[in-house]
Amino acid sequence: MSRQIKVSDSTHENLHAIKKANKTGSLDGAIRQMMEGCTTDLNVIKRNQTALTLNYEGYKIIDEKKKAYESIHNTELEITYPQLRKAEIGDIFEPETHPDEYYSYNIALVVYTDSEFVALKITTYKELPWLWDYKDIELIGVQLF
């Protein structure tokens, strides 16, 4: 996928001059060559970008009257764009849970997918003495780049 950046006319002219002088064949090659000239090593970092994160949090009640609690377990599940590209309708993503008496966590269910977009139904569950059997549902869309 190609991304474009906007540069001033003078910078654009300079990049084309560098491209021509270094015979890189592209502006990308000219920019890469300039970066390589600035250092002895050019380390390129490639990683899967996170599209969304699901959480689980287990609680220990400290003071029920004040509605105060302490978190005892935290887990996260990062869902990446490549995972969503491969997802099919009905796939479920959920973080690792623990057998805590009180908790809050969310799960994601794939409800629609095509080559450029995925729709997920996010359900959040909370179990606290003052929020017995709380459930919140939202629909989110993720544009796949």
N, C-alpha and C positions, 0 to 999 in steps of 0.2 A: 504494500500500500504506500502510496506516495503522499507526503505531507508537504505543504508549501509554507514558506515563511515570507514575510514582506520585508524587503530591505530598501534602503534609499537607492536612488538612481546611481549615485557615485559608487556605492558599495557593489551594486550589481555590475557596473562597468569594470571595477577592479577584479571581481570574481571571474568575469569572462576573460580578462587579460591573464590572470593566473592560470585559468583552464587552458588557454591557448599556449602560454609559455611552457607549461608543464606537460602538455599533451595528455591530460588525464581523460579527456573525452566527455566529462560531465562536470557540472558544478559540484555534485556530491564528491566526486573524486578530487576536485580542487580543494574543497573544504577539508576533506580527510587528509590530504597531503600537507595542508597548512598545519593541521593539528599534530601530525606526525613530526613536523619540523620543530615544534615547540618542546618536544620531550624525547627522551630516548625510547620510551615505551608508551604505546597507546593501548591502554586496556579498555576494551569494549565490554560493557556490562549488559548482558541480556538476561531478562527474567520475565516470567509470566506476570502480567499486571493483575492485581486483584480487582475484581468487579464489585464484590460486596463481601462483607464479613458477617458471619452468624456467631452469636455468643451464647454461652451457657454460664450462669452464675448461681452457685449454691450458697444458701444463707444459713447462718446460725443466729437465732433470735437473741438479742441482748435485752431489749426492753419493749415489750409488746404495747404497753400504754403509750409510750412515746413514738411508737412505730419505728424503732431503731433496730438495725440488724447489722451483722458483720458478715462479710463475704468470706466463704471458706474454700470454695472451688471456683476457678475461672478457666474456661476453655474457649478457644476461638476456632472457627473453621473459615479459612479464606477460600472463596470461590473465584477462580481465575476465568478470564475471557476464553482461553482454550477449552476449559471444562464446559463452559456454557455453549460454545460452538458445537461440542459433541453431544450435548444434552438432548434428550427426547422428552416429549410430553409424558408426564407422569413420574419423571425422575424426582427424587427427594434428596435434598441436602440438609443435614443436621449435624450440629456439633456433638462432640462426645459429652455424654451426661454422666452424672454421679447419683447415687441413691440418697440424695439429701431430702430431708423432710420439707424444706422450703427452697424454692428455686425460681429462676426466671430464664427462659431460653426461647430461641426462635428457630423455626424450620422453614425451608423454602421448597415449594412444589412448582415444577415447571408446568405451566398451563398453556403455553403457546411458544412456538419456535419457528424461525425461518433462517435464512442465511445471514440476515443482518440484524435480527432482533429476537430477544427472548423475554417473555412475560413470566413473572414469578409471583406466586401467592405466598406472602410471608405471614406466618402465624406465630404470634408471640404468646407464650404461656407464662403466667405468674401464679405462684402458690405462696401466699403469705397469710397469716391469720386475719388480716384486715382486707385482703384481696382474695378471698377464697374463689378458686376456679376461674381466675381472670383469663380471658382470651381476647386478643386483638388481631384482626385480619386486615392486611393491606395488599394491594396489587402494585407491583413495581415493574417497570420495563427497563431492560438493559440493551443499549445500542452496541452492537458488536463492531469493533473497528478492524 
